[in-house]
Amino acid sequence: MNISFLTSGHYPYDDRIFFHLGKTLTKNGHKVEITSSKSALKEVTEGISINCFDGDNLAKGDKIKYFREHLDNFNPDLIICSEPLPIMAAKKYKRISQKKVVIIYDITEWYPLKQDLEWPKRCLEQLKLRFFNFCSSCFADGFIFGERLKSKPYRFMFPFNPFTFITYYPDLNYVPYAEPSMTGEKLKLSYTGKLSIEKGYNNFISVVAGLTERFKNLKIEVKIIGWYGNKEERILFEKHIQSIKGNVSFAFFDRQPFESFWKLINDTDIFLDLRERTFENHNSLPIKLYYYCALGKPVIYSDLKAIRREVEIEKFGFLVNPDKTDSVIKVISNYLLDKNLYQNHCRNARKLAEEKYNWQKIAPEFIRFIESF
């Protein structure tokens, strides 16, 4: 089959779209094209056509038009859409081409997103976005869900549509495992992703500051890999970091390509993710959690409902209140002082990844679902 991926929210080399779904389809004999409105790239990589356009500043109608033109040229038999807007383009292509085209909605986010609902958005705008998502979903012939919590409203509204669950397990070929090497003299930490209060960047910096006060002789190396949410938060965070005194160093990196990203953080001793416990965060599985597990390192995460329900977190980490800095430092202290605890959690993490949380376990179900159409 000719299979097209359409996305208005992800870059073409997205880990899920390109490195997992796309490459798996290609290996199974399908012709794949990825079209994103977040980039102007046009190239072929490992047999996958990357045919995109820069649509960030385009109106919704113009985006739909460009998506449809790309579909006309590729002539797909099946279209996998990551957001509501590309579904509208797929629906128009299906109607005009008069082919028996299959439209699949791959749902990994809550819609509308939280940032779409913040001030000054009004209740009417919220209703419009929810209605748009519902209308788009009506044109989907099937659903792929990244996690069970996000599937509930769609399974309720469309009980007869076929669906499957394809979660965020990594292909271990991309995750460079190394034996743990933490010593009592040095601690390596990293923060990755959007540098914002909601994502827990301020909580992370507070923990680093507290560690420098608690362990005067401990050398702490911190990697910050990401981008700022806004100018005000950037000023606040930079002042916070400048105020930290002690035996600590910071290295800052921009957004990294998928494969080099995991190599860059592979020497991290303990992974921290102290995001705020909002509705979206509580009910969303963090994708990076499974990668941290595959890297074979302990994790300290905000106590989120989705993690409790889906992940055997107690075997390789701890859930904490992200606002309680002293409690987080106490957990890190336990790892520093108890080498057996640290080593056991490292081994458990990698073992879980190899036996359960990996792409090879779920790829056959993805192929079965797609080829069932």
For each residue, the residues with C-beta under 8 A, 3 or more apart:
1: 30 31 76 77 78 370
2: 30 31 33 74 75 76 77 78
3: 25 30 31 32 33 76 77 78 79 80 370
4: 32 33 34 35 70 71 74 76 78 79 80
5: 17 21 22 32 33 34 35 79 80 81 82
6: 35 36 67 70 71 79 80 81 82 86 87 89 90
7: 10 14 17 34 35 36 37 38 81 82 83 86
8: 36 37 38 55 63 67 82 83 85 86
9: 38 82 83 109
10: 7 14 16 17 36 38 82
11: 14 36 38 39
12: 17 18 34 35 36 38 39 41 50 52
13: 18 19 45 50 257 258
14: 7 10 11 17 18 19 36 258
15: 18 19 20 170 258 287
16: 10 19 20 21 106 108 146 168 287
17: 5 7 10 12 14 20 21 22 34 82
18: 12 13 14 15 21 22 23 34 45 48 258
19: 13 14 15 16 22 23 171 174 258
20: 15 16 17 23 24 170 171 359 363
21: 5 16 17 18 24 25 80 106 166 366
22: 5 17 18 19 25 26 32 34 48
23: 18 19 20 26 27 46 48
24: 20 21 27 28 359 363 366 367
25: 3 21 22 28 30 32 367 370
26: 22 23 29 30 31 32 46 47 48
27: 23 24
28: 24 25 367 371
29: 26
30: 1 2 3 25 26 370
31: 1 2 3 26 49
32: 3 4 5 22 25 26 47 48 49
33: 2 3 4 5 48 49 50 51 70 74 76
34: 4 5 7 12 17 18 22 48 49 50 51 52
35: 4 5 6 7 12 51 52 53 67 70 71 74
36: 6 7 8 10 11 12 14 39 41 52
37: 7 8 52 53 54 55 56 58 63 66 67
38: 7 8 9 10 11 12 52 54 55 56
39: 11 12 36 52 54
40: 52 53 54
41: 12 36 50 52
42: 50 51 52
43: 50
44: 47 48 49 50
45: 13 18 48 50
46: 23 26
47: 26 32 44
48: 18 22 23 26 32 33 34 44 45
49: 31 32 33 34 44 74
50: 12 13 33 34 41 42 43 44 45
51: 33 34 35 42 70 73 74
52: 12 34 35 36 37 38 39 40 41 42
53: 35 37 40 66 70
54: 37 38 39 40 57
55: 8 37 38 58 62 63 66
56: 37 38
57: 54
58: 37 55 62 63 66
59: 62 63
60: 63 64 85
61: 64 65
62: 55 58 59 65 66
63: 8 37 55 58 59 60 66 67 85 89
64: 60 61 67 68 85 88 89 92
65: 61 62 68 69 89
66: 37 53 55 58 62 63 69 70
67: 6 8 35 37 63 64 70 71 85 86 89 90
68: 64 65 71 72 89 92 93 96
69: 65 66 72 73
70: 4 6 33 35 51 53 66 67 73 74
71: 4 6 35 67 68 74 75 76 79 89 90 93
72: 68 69 75 93 96 97
73: 51 69 70
74: 2 4 33 35 49 51 70 71
75: 2 71 72 97
76: 1 2 3 4 33 71 79 101
77: 1 2 3 99 100 101 102
78: 1 2 3 4 101 102 103 104 370 373
79: 3 4 5 6 71 76 86 90 93 94 101 102 103 104
80: 3 4 5 6 21 104 106 144
81: 5 6 7 84 86 87 90 103 104 105 106 140
82: 5 6 7 8 9 10 17 86 106 108
83: 7 8 9 86 87 109 111
84: 81 87 88 111 132 133 136 137
85: 8 60 63 64 67 88 89 136
86: 6 7 8 67 79 81 82 83 89 90
87: 6 81 83 84 90 91 103 105 136 137 139 140
88: 64 84 85 91 92 136 139
89: 6 63 64 65 67 68 71 85 86 92 93
90: 6 67 71 79 81 86 87 93 94 101 103 139
91: 87 88 94 95 103 136 139
92: 64 68 88 89 95 96
93: 68 71 72 79 89 90 96 97 101
94: 79 90 91 97 99 101 103 139
95: 91 92 98
96: 68 72 92 93
97: 72 75 93 94 101
98: 95
99: 77 94
100: 77
101: 76 77 78 79 90 93 94 97
102: 77 78 79 141 142 373
103: 78 79 81 87 90 91 94 139 140 141 142
104: 78 79 80 81 140 141 142 143 144 370 373
105: 81 87 136 137 140 142 143 144 154
106: 16 21 80 81 82 143 144 146 166
107: 143 144 145 146 150 151 154
108: 16 82 146 147 150 168
109: 9 83 113 150 284
110: 113 114 150 279 280 283 284
111: 83 84 129 130 133
112: 116 117 126 129 130 133
113: 109 110 116 117 280
114: 110 117 118 198 278 279 280
115: 118
116: 112 113 121 125 126 129
117: 112 113 114 121 125 126 129
118: 114 115 121
119:
120:
121: 116 117 118 125 126
122: 125 126
123: 126 127
124: 127 128
125: 116 117 121 122 128 129
126: 112 116 117 121 122 123 129 130
127: 123 124 130 131
128: 124 125 131 132
129: 111 112 116 117 125 126 132 133
130: 111 112 126 127 133 134
131: 127 128 134 135
132: 84 128 129 135 136
133: 84 111 112 129 130 136 137
134: 130 131 137 138 157
135: 131 132 138 139
136: 84 85 87 88 91 105 132 133 139 140
137: 84 87 105 133 134 140 154 157 158
138: 134 135 158
139: 87 88 90 91 94 103 135 136
140: 81 87 103 104 105 136 137 143 158 161
141: 102 103 104 161 162 373
142: 102 103 104 105 161 162 163 369 373
143: 104 105 106 107 140 151 154 155 158 161 162 163 164
144: 80 104 105 106 107 163 164 165 166 366 369
145: 107 148 150 151 154 163 164 165 166
146: 16 106 107 108 150 165 166 167 168 285
147: 108 150 151 165 167 168 284 285 306 310
148: 145 151 152 165 309 310
149: 152 283 284 305 306 309
150: 107 108 109 110 145 146 147 154 283 284
151: 107 143 145 147 148 154 155 163 165
152: 148 149 155 156
153: 156 157
154: 105 107 137 143 145 150 151 157 158 161 163
155: 143 151 152 158 159 163
156: 152 153 159
157: 134 137 153 154
158: 137 138 140 143 154 155 161
159: 155 156
160:
161: 140 141 142 143 154 158
162: 141 142 143 369 372
163: 142 143 144 145 151 154 155
164: 143 144 145 365 366 369
165: 144 145 146 147 148 151
166: 21 106 144 145 146 362 365 366 369
167: 146 147 285 290 310 362
168: 16 108 146 147 285 287 290
169: 290 357 358 359 361 362
170: 15 20 174 175 290 291 294 353 357 358 359
171: 19 20 174 175 358 359 360
172: 175 177 294 353 354 358 359 360
173:
174: 19 170 171 258 259 262
175: 170 171 172 262 291 294 295 353
176: 262 263 266 295
177: 172 294 295 296 350
178: 181 266 267 295 296
179: 296
180: 269 296 297 342 343 346
181: 178 267
182: 186 187 188 269 270 335 336 342
183: 186
184: 218 336 337
185: 217 218 219
186: 182 183 218 219 220 221
187: 182 211 215 218 219 220 221 269 270 332 336
188: 182 220 221 222 223 267 268 269
189: 208 220 221 222 223 268 269 270 272
190: 222 223 224 225 265 268 271
191: 195 201 204 222 223 224 225 226 272
192: 225 226 261 265 288
193: 199 225 226 288
194: 198 199 201 226 227 228 229
195: 191 199 201 224 226 227 228 229 233 234 237
196: 199 201 228 229 230 233
197: 200 201 202 229 233 276
198: 114 194 229 275 276 278 281
199: 193 194 195 196 229 275 276
200: 197 203 204 273 274 275 276 302 322
201: 191 194 195 196 197 204 205 226 233 237
202: 197 205 206 236 237 240
203: 200 206 207 274 275 322 323 325 328
204: 191 200 201 207 208 272 274
205: 201 202 208 209 237 240 241 244
206: 202 203 209 210 240 325
207: 203 204 210 211 272 274 325 328 329 332
208: 189 204 205 211 212 220 222 244 248
209: 205 206 212 213 240 243 244
210: 206 207 213 214 325 326 328 329
211: 187 207 208 214 215 218 220 248 329 332
212: 208 209 215 216 218 220 244 245 246 247 248
213: 209 210 216 246
214: 210 211 329 333
215: 187 211 212 218 220 333 336
216: 212 213 246 247
217: 185 247
218: 184 185 186 187 211 212 215 247 336
219: 185 186 187 247 248
220: 186 187 188 189 208 211 212 215 246 247 248 249
221: 186 187 188 189 248 249 251
222: 188 189 190 191 208 248 249 250 251
223: 188 189 190 191 250 251 253 264 265 268
224: 190 191 195 250 251 252 253
225: 190 191 192 193 252 253 254 255 256 261 264 265
226: 191 192 193 194 195 201 255
227: 194 195 254 255
228: 194 195 196 231 233 234 237
229: 194 195 196 197 198 199 233
230: 196 233 234
231: 228 234 235
232: 235 236
233: 195 196 197 201 228 229 230 236 237
234: 195 228 230 231 237 238
235: 231 232 238 239
236: 202 232 233 239 240
237: 195 201 202 205 228 233 234 240 241
238: 234 235 241 242
239: 235 236 242 243
240: 202 205 206 209 236 237 243 244
241: 205 237 238 244 250
242: 238 239
243: 209 239 240
244: 205 208 209 212 240 241 248
245: 212
246: 212 213 216 220
247: 212 216 217 218 219 220
248: 208 211 212 219 220 221 222 244
249: 220 221 222
250: 222 223 224 241
251: 221 222 223 224
252: 224 225
253: 223 224 225 256 264
254: 225 227
255: 225 226 227
256: 225 253 260 261 264
257: 13 260 261
258: 13 14 15 18 19 174 261 262
259: 174 262 263
260: 256 257 263 264
261: 192 225 256 257 258 264 265
262: 174 175 176 258 259 265 266 291 295
263: 176 259 260 266
264: 223 225 253 256 260 261
265: 190 192 223 225 261 262 268 295
266: 176 178 262 263 295
267: 178 181 188
268: 188 189 190 223 265 271 295 297
269: 180 182 187 188 189 297 335
270: 182 187 189 297 298 299 300 332 335
271: 190 268 288 292 295 297 298 299 300 317
272: 189 191 204 207 299 300 301 328
273: 200 286 288 289 299 300 301 302
274: 200 203 204 207 300 301 302 320 322 328
275: 198 199 200 203 281 286 302 304 322
276: 197 198 199 200 281 302 322
277: 281 282 302 303 304 322
278: 114 198 281 282
279: 110 114 282 283
280: 110 113 114 283 284
281: 198 275 276 277 278 284 302 304
282: 277 278 279 304 305 306
283: 110 149 150 279 280 304 305 306
284: 109 110 147 149 150 280 281 304 306
285: 146 147 167 168 289 306 307 310 311
286: 273 275 289 301 304 307
287: 15 16 168 290 291
288: 192 193 271 273 291 292
289: 273 285 286 292 293 299 301 307 311
290: 167 168 169 170 287 293 294 353 357
291: 170 175 262 287 288 294 295
292: 271 288 289 295 297 299 349
293: 289 290 296 299 316 349 350 352 353 357
294: 170 172 175 177 290 291 349 350 353 357 358
295: 175 176 177 178 262 265 266 268 271 291 292 349 350
296: 177 178 179 180 293 346 347 349 350 353
297: 180 268 269 270 271 292 346 349
298: 270 271 316 317 318 335 342 345 346 349
299: 270 271 272 273 289 292 293 313 316 317 318 349
300: 270 271 272 273 274 317 318 320 328 331 332
301: 272 273 274 286 289 304 307 313 317 318 319 320
302: 200 273 274 275 276 277 281 319 320 321 322
303: 277 307 308 319 320 321 322
304: 275 277 281 282 283 284 286 301 307 308 319
305: 149 282 283 308 309
306: 147 149 282 283 284 285 309 310
307: 285 286 289 301 303 304 310 311 313 319
308: 303 304 305 311 313 319
309: 148 149 305 306
310: 147 148 167 285 306 307
311: 285 289 307 308
312: 315 316 352
313: 299 301 307 308 316 317 318 319
314: 317 318
315: 312 345 348 349 352
316: 293 298 299 312 313 345 346 348 349 352
317: 271 298 299 300 301 313 314 345 349
318: 298 299 300 301 313 314 331
319: 301 302 303 304 307 308 313
320: 274 300 301 302 303 324 327 328 331
321: 302 303 324 327
322: 200 203 274 275 276 277 302 303 328
323: 203
324: 320 321 327 328
325: 203 206 207 210 328 329
326: 210 329 330
327: 320 321 324 330 331
328: 203 207 210 272 274 300 320 322 324 325 331 332
329: 207 210 211 214 325 326 332 333
330: 326 327 333 334
331: 300 318 320 327 328 334 335
332: 187 207 211 270 300 328 329 335 336
333: 214 215 329 330 336 337
334: 330 331 337 338 341
335: 182 269 270 298 331 332 338 341 342 345
336: 182 184 187 215 218 332 333 342
337: 184 333 334
338: 334 335 341 342
339: 342 343
340: 343 344
341: 334 335 338 344 345
342: 180 182 298 335 336 338 339 345 346
343: 180 339 340 346 347
344: 340 341 347 348
345: 298 315 316 317 335 341 342 348 349
346: 180 296 297 298 316 342 343 349 350
347: 296 343 344 350 351
348: 315 316 344 345 351 352
349: 292 293 294 295 296 297 298 299 315 316 317 345 346 352 353
350: 177 293 294 295 296 346 347 353 354
351: 347 348 354 355
352: 293 312 315 316 348 349 355 356 357
353: 170 172 175 290 293 294 296 349 350 356 357 358
354: 172 350 351 358
355: 351 352
356: 352 353 361
357: 169 170 290 293 294 352 353 361
358: 169 170 171 172 294 353 354 361
359: 20 24 169 170 171 172 362 363
360: 171 172 363
361: 169 356 357 358
362: 166 167 169 359 365 366
363: 20 24 359 360 366 367
364: 367 368
365: 164 166 362 368 369
366: 21 24 144 164 166 362 363 369 370
367: 24 25 28 363 364 370 371
368: 364 365 371 372
369: 142 144 162 164 166 365 366 372
370: 1 3 25 30 78 104 366 367 373
371: 28 367 368
372: 162 368 369
373: 78 102 104 141 142 370
